[in-house]
Amino acid sequence: MAALFSCNDTQAQITMTASTASLDSILNAGTTCSFKTASLNSLVSGNYRVVFTAANVSGTSTFKAILEGSMDGTTWFNLTGNSGTDGRNTDTLQCTSVGTAAQFTMTSIPGGGKYVYSTQFYNGGGRVLYVRVRFIGTGTQVTRISSVKLYSFN
């Protein structure tokens, strides 16, 4: 008797929604808008990639995107625990002088390494039930955030 098994490397695509339905833009320094997922099901792994589009409406369009996780959808923490501003196995992506429309990517792979100033750090994140991206303005601006998607991969 022979058996054949197939394992597919599936990737879930989840559209993230604005936490405040009417606010999808960053308005000046210190203002915040955020997008989050609904509760993630058990088939979603802890490897996350977030993709979003930012478009300059006016001003400098300079902001930070911060990747956060939660187990209950109300208490949020930095997902990776790593410093850095490039969005690869870090909690923060610094976006500077965004033009008409630019796409950005942040990636979190638990256990993945990251060098910051010649010191290696490891992503301390893991699987969570909710993921959000918080956008914080750092300049005088109106920047529209759209097409925020979470991809889970193995």
C-alpha positions, -999 to +999 in steps of 0.1 A: +000+000+000+014+034-010+004+068+003+010+102-011+010+133+010+012+169-002+022+198+020+014+232+005+033+263+017+002+285+020+001+322+024-028+340+039-036+375+027-056+396+052-068+431+046-063+453+076-089+479+084-085+514+099-090+514+137-110+546+134-133+542+103-130+578+091-092+582+097-069+568+070-044+597+069-015+610+090-021+646+098+011+664+110+037+655+136+026+634+165-008+624+151-015+587+148-037+564+126-036+527+128-048+496+109-055+462+124-066+427+116-096+409+128-088+379+150-063+357+131-073+320+129-052+291+140-039+284+105-020+317+104+017+313+112+039+338+132+058+349+101+042+382+090+047+406+061+028+439+061+025+458+029+009+493+026+008+522+002+014+558+013+006+588-008+016+624-002-014+648-002+006+678+011+036+686+032+067+665+039+051+630+042+076+618+068+063+592+093+071+560+113+052+528+109+052+506+140+044+469+139+025+457+170+008+425+182-019+417+207-035+386+222-068+403+230-071+432+205-068+459+232-034+455+248-007+461+222+031+455+223+060+459+199+059+426+179+096+419+174+114+436+203+142+447+180+155+482+174+161+496+139+141+516+113+142+495+081+112+473+089+130+440+085+127+421+118+123+454+136+092+471+150+098+504+132+099+515+096+110+551+090+094+566+058+109+598+046+097+623+019+071+600+004+060+610-031+027+606-050+023+569-041+049+545-027+045+509-015+063+498+017+070+464+033+076+453+069+086+418+078+087+398+111+101+363+112+104+350+148+140+340+155+153+359+125+186+378+130+191+415+127+224+435+129+222+470+145+254+489+149+275+456+146+255+438+173+232+409+164+197+408+178+170+381+172+134+387+166+116+378+199+081+379+183+058+350+177+023+342+167-003+366+180-041+368+175-041+405+163-016+426+143-018+463+138+004+489+122+004+523+139+015+553+117+029+583+135+036+616+117+069+632+122+065+662+099+040+688+087+019+668+063-012+650+051-003+615+040-030+590+029-024+554+039-042+526+019-041+490+008-028+478+042-024+440+040-010+413+062+006+382+047+013+352+068+038+327+054+057+295+064 
